[in-house]
């Protein structure tokens, strides 16, 4: 997989180095688990904190599947 450059907003979560998409998703999940951002009732939903909100397009909660779509907009 070729390395992709994260946007400024995504770099606050995964770092500013170019990474393959798989590593970006892995780092994102590490961040979500470390900060306990998975919804308690519905584990498929991710609650955004101040760093993730810009990545999620301003939404306070997204599903896991929506998250991967939104994150890809922040990679170039």
C-alpha positions as CSV (number, residue, x, y, z in Angstrom):
1,X,0.0,0.0,0.0
2,X,1.3,3.4,-0.8
3,X,1.7,6.0,2.0
4,X,-0.9,8.7,2.1
5,X,-0.5,12.2,3.7
6,X,-3.1,12.9,6.4
7,X,-4.8,16.3,6.4
8,X,-4.0,18.8,9.2
9,X,-7.1,17.7,11.2
10,X,-6.4,14.0,10.9
11,X,-2.7,14.5,11.7
12,X,-3.7,15.7,15.2
13,X,-5.0,12.1,15.8
14,X,-2.7,9.9,13.8
15,X,0.5,12.0,13.4
16,X,1.7,14.0,10.4
17,X,3.9,11.2,8.7
18,X,2.7,9.7,5.5
19,X,1.1,6.3,6.3
20,X,-0.7,3.5,4.3
21,X,-4.5,3.6,4.8
22,X,-4.3,0.4,6.9
23,X,-1.9,2.1,9.4
24,X,-4.1,5.2,9.5
25,X,-7.1,3.1,10.5
26,X,-5.1,1.2,13.0
27,X,-3.8,4.4,14.7
28,X,-7.4,5.8,14.6
29,X,-8.7,2.7,16.5
30,X,-5.8,3.0,19.0
31,X,-6.9,6.6,19.7
32,X,-10.6,5.7,20.0
33,X,-9.9,2.9,22.5
34,X,-7.3,4.9,24.5
35,X,-9.8,7.8,24.9
36,X,-12.8,5.5,25.4
37,X,-14.8,7.0,22.5
38,X,-16.8,3.9,21.5
39,X,-20.5,4.4,22.4
40,X,-21.4,2.4,25.5
41,X,-24.9,1.3,24.2
42,X,-24.2,0.8,20.5
43,X,-20.5,-0.3,20.1
44,X,-20.7,0.3,16.4
45,X,-20.9,4.1,16.9
46,X,-17.9,6.3,17.6
47,X,-18.3,9.5,19.7
48,X,-16.2,12.4,18.5
49,X,-14.0,14.4,20.9
50,X,-12.6,17.8,20.0
51,X,-9.8,16.3,17.8
52,X,-12.1,13.9,15.9
53,X,-15.0,16.3,15.3
54,X,-13.3,18.1,12.3
55,X,-12.4,14.7,10.8
56,X,-16.0,13.5,11.2
57,X,-17.3,16.6,9.3
58,X,-18.5,18.3,12.5
59,X,-20.7,15.3,13.6
60,X,-20.6,14.3,17.3
61,X,-21.2,10.6,16.5
62,X,-20.6,8.4,13.4
63,X,-20.9,4.7,12.7
64,X,-17.7,2.6,12.2
65,X,-18.6,2.3,8.5
66,X,-19.2,6.0,8.0
67,X,-15.9,6.8,9.8
68,X,-13.8,5.0,7.2
69,X,-15.6,7.0,4.5
70,X,-15.0,10.3,6.3
71,X,-11.4,9.5,7.0
72,X,-10.6,8.8,3.4
73,X,-11.5,12.4,2.6
74,X,-8.6,13.5,4.8
75,X,-6.0,11.4,3.0
76,X,-4.1,12.5,-0.1
